[in-house]
Amino acid sequence: MLYNSIEIIMNELDIYLYGVPIVLSLIAAEVIYSSINNLGYYKLKDSLAGFGLLFGNVSVSLLTKSSIFFFSLFLYQYKLVTINELVPTWLVWSLTFVLIDFVYYWYHRCSHRIRFLWAVHMNHHSSEEMNFTVALRQAWFSPLTKVPFFAVMPLIGFDPIITAIAGAVSTLYGLLTHTKWVNKLGILEYIFITPSHHRVHHGSNEVYIDKNYGNLLIIWDKLFGTYAAEQEEVRYGIRENVNTFNPLKITFMFWHSMYIDFKKSKGIKSKLLSFFGTPEWKPKS
């Protein structure tokens, strides 16, 4: 199958080549701003842990990206419709961004409520800080766990190439919401995920836990009852903080806990719940 669009639009790699210098510049600017104003936004070991987790995510992504993309192309052969043929190009792109965010909302929500998905996602919430390097704490195995959720897009009829490029842009946008530097943004708070919304998502305050799952749009959280506005001061991290800056320990910490719970579990149901239950589930003693 030929895609003429690939010759005239920026590919996914180009997006990251432009985006990475921007992100690094923002990190440098935030460090300088924090230092000048003695705000203590950054801790060296915490930031290094972020880069370590990013390295693992990028490594897995590089090893699996081509296979995942060709899987999307394979599914696209069985699409219900061809979106590109039904609506103008500008609307194709708009719908792609909206559907990516909708699917991501449910993937993200499941990642907080299903144990084995939380084991993958937990490292993104493992920092007790909030700055641009926290965004680098990307889950090592998220490129794989996203596949079943995003497989719906080529099956519906969304072009895998456009989806990949829009996904890269959406990912970079998500990186920009990890900061205490930016206050509330007025009317934009009603439409988009802003730094204020995402600070709530990273909070361990009871009122903030499992809130604001969206990446680009806040409408899904308001529609499905998972929205919370930033009101009380945010305590960052998780209920039981990891207390380590070792990327390997952070990545496999909850997997180890699940294994222990599996060994303690009695009966098939309990053993299944050790992997598919909620993150807070524990086997009966």
C-alpha positions in Angstrom: 0.0 0.0 0.0 1.4 3.4 -1.0 1.1 6.5 1.1 1.7 9.7 -1.0 1.2 11.7 2.2 4.6 10.5 3.5 6.3 12.6 0.9 4.7 15.9 1.8 4.3 15.7 5.6 6.9 15.6 8.4 7.6 12.0 9.6 7.7 11.0 13.2 11.5 11.2 13.4 11.4 14.8 12.2 8.9 15.7 14.9 11.3 14.4 17.6 14.3 16.0 16.0 12.6 19.4 16.3 11.0 18.6 19.7 14.0 17.3 21.7 16.0 20.6 21.5 12.8 22.4 22.6 12.4 20.2 25.6 16.0 20.4 26.6 15.9 24.2 26.3 12.8 24.3 28.5 14.6 22.1 31.1 17.6 24.5 31.1 15.3 27.5 31.3 13.3 26.0 34.2 16.6 25.0 36.0 17.8 28.6 35.7 14.5 30.1 36.8 14.4 27.7 39.8 17.9 28.5 40.8 17.5 32.3 40.5 14.4 32.2 42.6 15.6 29.5 45.1 12.5 27.4 44.3 14.2 24.0 44.5 12.3 22.5 41.5 15.2 20.2 40.6 17.1 17.5 42.5 20.1 16.0 40.6 19.5 12.4 41.5 15.8 12.7 40.7 16.5 14.2 37.3 19.2 11.5 36.5 16.6 8.9 37.3 14.3 10.5 34.7 17.0 10.2 32.0 17.6 6.6 33.0 14.0 5.7 32.7 13.8 7.5 29.4 16.7 5.5 28.1 14.9 2.3 28.8 11.7 3.5 27.1 13.6 4.6 24.0 15.5 1.4 23.8 12.3 -0.7 23.9 10.6 1.6 21.5 13.5 1.4 19.0 13.4 -2.4 19.2 9.6 -2.7 18.7 8.5 0.4 16.7 8.8 -1.1 13.3 7.0 -4.3 14.3 4.2 -2.2 15.9 3.9 0.0 12.9 3.7 -2.9 10.4 1.1 -4.5 12.7 -1.0 -1.2 12.3 -0.5 -1.4 8.5 -1.7 -5.0 8.6 -4.8 -4.1 10.6 -5.4 -1.2 8.2 -6.1 -3.7 5.4 -9.3 -4.7 7.3 -10.5 -1.1 8.0 -14.2 -0.4 8.2 -13.9 2.8 6.1 -11.1 4.9 4.7 -11.2 8.2 6.7 -8.9 9.9 4.2 -11.4 9.5 1.5 -14.4 10.7 3.5 -13.3 14.1 4.8 -10.9 16.9 4.0 -7.2 16.5 5.0 -7.5 19.1 7.8 -10.4 17.2 9.3 -8.5 13.9 9.0 -5.8 15.4 11.1 -8.2 17.0 13.6 -10.1 13.7 14.1 -6.9 11.8 14.4 -5.7 14.0 17.3 -9.1 13.8 19.0 -9.3 10.0 18.7 -5.7 9.5 19.9 -6.5 11.5 23.0 -9.8 9.5 23.5 -8.0 6.2 23.2 -5.1 7.5 25.4 -7.6 8.5 28.1 -8.9 5.0 28.4 -5.4 3.4 28.2 -4.2 5.8 30.8 -7.2 5.2 33.1 -6.7 1.4 32.8 -3.0 1.9 33.6 -4.0 3.3 37.0 -6.7 0.7 37.7 -5.3 -2.6 36.5 -2.3 -4.1 38.4 -0.1 -5.2 35.6 -0.7 -2.0 33.6 0.1 0.0 36.8 3.3 -2.0 37.2 4.3 -0.6 33.8 3.0 3.0 34.3 4.0 3.4 38.0 7.5 4.7 37.2 6.1 7.8 35.6 4.6 8.7 39.0 7.6 7.7 41.0 9.1 11.2 41.4 8.2 13.4 44.3 9.1 16.4 42.2 7.3 18.2 39.3 9.4 19.6 36.5 10.1 18.9 32.9 12.5 16.0 33.7 9.6 14.2 35.4 8.1 13.9 31.9 11.1 11.9 30.9 10.1 9.1 33.3 8.5 7.1 30.5 7.5 3.5 31.2 9.8 1.0 29.6 7.1 -1.3 28.3 4.4 1.2 27.5 5.1 0.9 23.7 3.9 -2.7 24.0 1.0 -2.2 26.4 -0.5 0.6 24.2 -0.8 -1.8 21.2 -4.2 -3.4 22.1 -5.8 0.0 22.8 -4.5 1.8 19.8 -5.2 -1.1 17.4 -8.7 0.2 17.1 -7.5 3.2 15.1 -6.4 1.4 11.9 -9.4 -0.9 12.2 -11.8 2.1 12.2 -9.9 3.5 9.2 -7.3 6.0 10.5 -4.1 6.1 8.4 -1.2 4.6 10.5 1.3 7.2 9.2 -0.9 10.1 10.1 -1.6 8.4 13.4 2.1 7.9 14.2 3.0 11.6 13.4 0.0 13.0 15.4 0.9 10.6 18.2 4.5 12.0 18.3 3.1 15.6 18.5 0.7 14.6 21.2 3.5 13.0 23.2 5.6 16.1 23.0 2.7 18.3 24.1 2.3 16.0 27.1 5.9 16.7 28.1 5.1 20.4 28.3 2.5 19.9 31.1 5.0 18.6 33.6 5.9 21.9 35.3 5.2 24.1 38.3 6.5 27.1 36.4 3.2 27.8 34.6 0.1 28.9 36.5 -3.5 28.4 35.4 -4.2 29.5 31.8 -7.6 31.0 31.9 -10.1 29.9 29.3 -7.7 27.2 28.1 -8.3 25.3 31.3 -11.8 24.4 30.0 -10.5 22.8 26.9 -6.9 21.5 27.1 -4.9 19.6 29.6 -2.7 22.3 31.2 0.2 22.1 33.6 -2.4 22.8 36.4 -4.5 19.8 35.4 -1.5 17.6 35.1 0.0 18.6 38.4 -3.3 17.3 39.9 -2.7 14.0 38.1 0.7 13.6 39.7 -0.6 14.4 43.2 -0.8 11.8 46.0 -3.4 13.8 47.8 -6.5 11.6 48.2 -8.6 14.2 46.4 -6.3 14.1 43.4 -5.6 10.4 43.0 -6.8 8.9 39.7 -7.8 12.2 38.2 -7.2 14.1 35.0 -6.1 11.2 32.7 -6.2 13.1 29.4 -3.1 14.1 27.5 -4.4 16.9 25.2 -8.0 17.5 26.0 -9.7 17.8 29.5 -13.1 17.1 28.1 -12.8 13.3 28.6 -12.2 13.7 32.3 -15.1 16.0 32.7 -17.3 13.7 30.6 -16.4 10.5 32.4 -16.2 11.9 36.0 -12.4 11.9 36.6 -11.8 15.6 36.6 -10.4 17.5 39.6 -9.3 21.2 39.6 -6.0 22.2 41.3 -7.1 23.6 44.7 -5.1 22.4 47.6 -1.3 22.2 47.4 -0.2 19.1 45.5 2.0 16.5 47.1 3.8 14.7 44.3 4.4 11.0 44.1 2.4 7.9 44.9 0.8 6.5 48.1 3.9 4.5 48.9 6.9 6.3 47.4 9.7 4.3 45.8 12.5 5.9 47.9 15.1 5.1 45.2 16.6 6.8 42.2 17.7 3.5 40.5 15.8 3.2 37.2 15.9 -0.6 37.3 14.5 -0.8 40.8 11.8 1.7 39.9 10.8 -0.1 36.7 10.5 -3.6 38.3 9.4 -2.7 41.8 5.7 -3.3 41.4 6.3 -6.3 39.2 8.2 -7.8 42.2 5.3 -6.9 44.5 2.9 -8.7 42.1 5.0 -11.8 42.1 5.1 -11.8 45.9 1.3 -11.4 46.0 0.9 -14.2 43.4 2.9 -16.6 45.6 0.8 -15.6 48.7 -2.5 -16.0 46.8 -4.6 -19.1 47.3 -7.0 -20.2 44.5 -7.2 -19.3 40.8 -9.3 -16.2 41.4 -6.8 -14.7 43.9 -3.8 -15.5 41.7 -5.5 -13.8 38.7 -6.3 -10.8 40.8 -2.6 -10.5 41.8 -2.1 -9.4 38.1 -5.5 -8.2 37.0 -6.9 -6.7 40.1 -6.7 -3.1 41.2 -3.3 -1.8 42.3 -4.3 -1.6 45.9 -5.6 -5.2 46.0 -3.8 -7.6 48.4 -4.2 -11.3 48.9 -6.0 -12.5 52.0 -3.6 -13.5 54.7 
